[in-house]
Each structure stands twice: as C-alpha cells, then as structure tokens.
Amino acid sequence: VQLQACGGGLVQAGGSLRLSCAPSIRFGFYAWGWFHQGPGKEREFVAAITWRAAKTYYADSVKGRSTMSRDAAKDTAYLQMDSLKPEDTGVYYCAVALNNDAILLKSGYEYWGQGTLVTVSS
C-alpha cells in the first residue's frame, strides 16, 4: 500500500494550506494520521481522524488552527492548516492505522506516505 500526500508548498506566516492523502488501493483501516517533522527534529503527531466515526484528535500545537477531515467516497484524508507559523515548517507525513491501539503515536501506524514539504516564511 502506498500513500500519496500532496498539498505542501511555500506560504507566508498567517497563510493557509490544505494537505491531502490518498492510498494507492482501497483497504480496510481504522484511522488516518498526520505527523510533522521539523528541521532536525523528531516526527511528531499533528492530527488523526477515525474513518468510520470521523472522530478527530489534534496536537496542542495545532489545535484551533487545523482541521482534519476525510472524504469517504474519494478515500482521501485532508488536513486544513490555517494561521500558519514559521515553526510549522517541515515535512508532513500521512499514515494509516489498521486498529485503534495508539493513533496518537507513530507506532500506531502501519503505512506511511512519502511526505510533503511545508515552508512557512516569516
């Protein structure tokens, strides 16, 4: 299974971007997640959504500024990021979890996309 993440780019502080992620094939899964890896930093949880109930979870760093959603018909997950800050710069990875063991952690995800780069200028 491959996950295709896209939507990154260069944006000024205060701007917005919408990231999207779609799988190469349809398959059963429990949740989608987005993770952020800043320059020289560890990959960190940003947001997650359960596919059936569309229940969302957010890191404190993006709460109120980001919205995760999914389009079941298109089998695609989205991350709308608003009021972007320079510290949001980095690579954003989407991932898929097959169960609900730990969807707030990297270890909870079985499949990962290649990442899309977001650069926020001050």
Backbone torsions as a table, in degrees:
resi	resn	phi	psi	omega
1	VAL	NA	130.5	175.7
2	GLN	-116.9	142.7	177.4
3	LEU	-111.8	129.3	-179.4
4	GLN	-104.5	111.3	177.5
5	ALA	-103.2	138.9	178.1
6	CYS	-152.6	172.0	177.8
7	GLY	112.4	-5.8	178.8
8	GLY	-71.3	173.3	179.7
9	GLY	164.9	-170.0	179.0
10	LEU	-99.9	129.2	-178.8
11	VAL	-143.9	151.0	177.0
12	GLN	-79.3	155.0	176.9
13	ALA	-55.2	136.5	-176.5
14	GLY	93.6	-11.4	-179.3
15	GLY	-82.4	-173.3	-175.9
16	SER	-133.6	154.4	172.5
17	LEU	-145.0	152.2	172.6
18	ARG	-122.9	118.2	177.0
19	LEU	-93.2	147.9	176.7
20	SER	-133.2	157.7	-177.4
21	CYS	-148.4	129.5	179.9
22	ALA	-136.9	146.4	179.6
23	PRO	-85.4	159.3	178.7
24	SER	-73.9	-26.9	177.1
25	ILE	-139.5	157.8	176.5
26	ARG	-81.4	138.0	176.9
27	PHE	-158.3	165.9	-178.6
28	GLY	-79.2	135.2	178.3
29	PHE	-152.7	167.0	-177.2
30	TYR	-98.6	-41.6	-174.9
31	ALA	-153.8	158.0	171.4
32	TRP	-109.9	150.5	176.6
33	GLY	-140.5	157.4	172.0
34	TRP	-121.8	138.4	178.4
35	PHE	-129.1	150.0	-177.8
36	HIS	-120.2	133.8	175.1
37	GLN	-123.7	105.5	177.3
38	GLY	-76.5	164.9	-179.7
39	PRO	-55.7	120.6	178.6
40	GLY	72.0	14.6	-177.2
41	LYS	-119.0	169.1	176.7
42	GLU	-75.2	156.7	175.0
43	ARG	-74.4	128.2	-174.9
44	GLU	-124.3	150.2	178.5
45	PHE	-65.4	137.8	176.0
46	VAL	-115.5	-53.8	-176.3
47	ALA	-160.6	158.2	176.1
48	ALA	-148.0	156.6	177.3
49	ILE	-142.0	133.5	174.4
50	THR	-81.2	139.6	-169.2
51	TRP	-71.9	-43.4	-174.0
52	ARG	-73.9	-49.9	-174.6
53	ALA	-92.4	-11.3	-176.7
54	ALA	57.4	35.1	175.1
55	LYS	-78.9	133.4	-175.5
56	THR	-111.7	153.2	178.2
57	TYR	-135.5	143.2	-178.2
58	TYR	-137.2	146.4	169.9
59	ALA	-71.6	151.0	-180.0
60	ASP	-58.4	-31.7	-175.6
61	SER	-66.6	-21.3	-177.9
62	VAL	-119.2	-5.3	-177.1
63	LYS	-58.8	130.5	-178.5
64	GLY	89.1	-14.7	-179.8
65	ARG	-114.8	-14.6	-176.2
66	SER	-129.7	150.0	178.3
67	THR	-135.2	124.1	176.4
68	MET	-101.8	139.9	-179.8
69	SER	-146.2	171.9	175.6
70	ARG	-143.8	150.6	176.2
71	ASP	-114.1	103.8	-175.7
72	ALA	-63.6	-35.9	-178.4
73	ALA	-65.5	-35.1	-179.9
74	LYS	-95.2	-4.4	-179.1
75	ASP	55.0	45.2	-175.5
76	THR	-131.8	140.7	175.2
77	ALA	-110.1	149.5	-176.6
78	TYR	-129.1	151.2	170.7
79	LEU	-131.3	107.7	176.6
80	GLN	-88.3	121.4	-179.4
81	MET	-116.8	121.8	-179.9
82	ASP	-117.9	166.9	178.8
83	SER	48.3	47.9	-175.6
84	LEU	-64.5	146.6	-179.1
85	LYS	-119.9	156.6	178.1
86	PRO	-55.0	-32.1	179.8
87	GLU	-72.0	-7.8	174.0
88	ASP	-81.2	-7.2	178.8
89	THR	-59.3	139.8	177.4
90	GLY	148.8	-172.5	178.0
91	VAL	-95.4	133.1	178.3
92	TYR	-107.3	125.9	-178.5
93	TYR	-111.5	135.6	170.9
94	CYS	-99.8	155.0	-177.2
95	ALA	-151.2	160.4	-179.4
96	VAL	-125.2	135.3	177.3
97	ALA	-108.6	136.7	-179.7
98	LEU	-89.4	-12.9	176.6
99	ASN	-149.1	179.6	-173.2
100	ASN	-101.4	27.2	-176.4
101	ASP	-61.2	-44.5	-173.3
102	ALA	-161.4	64.0	-172.5
103	ILE	-76.4	-1.5	173.6
104	LEU	-95.3	0.5	-177.1
105	LEU	-122.1	152.1	176.9
106	LYS	-58.1	-37.3	-176.2
107	SER	-66.6	-13.6	-179.0
108	GLY	-82.5	-2.7	-174.2
109	TYR	-114.5	136.3	-176.9
110	GLU	-95.1	-31.1	-177.0
111	TYR	-126.8	141.4	-176.3
112	TRP	-129.3	146.7	172.7
113	GLY	-85.4	177.3	-174.8
114	GLN	-82.5	-13.3	179.5
115	GLY	95.6	149.6	175.2
116	THR	-132.9	136.1	-172.4
117	LEU	-86.9	130.1	174.4
118	VAL	-117.0	127.7	177.5
119	THR	-123.6	121.8	-179.7
120	VAL	-112.3	116.7	-179.4
121	SER	-91.4	147.5	-178.5
122	SER	-89.5	NA	NA
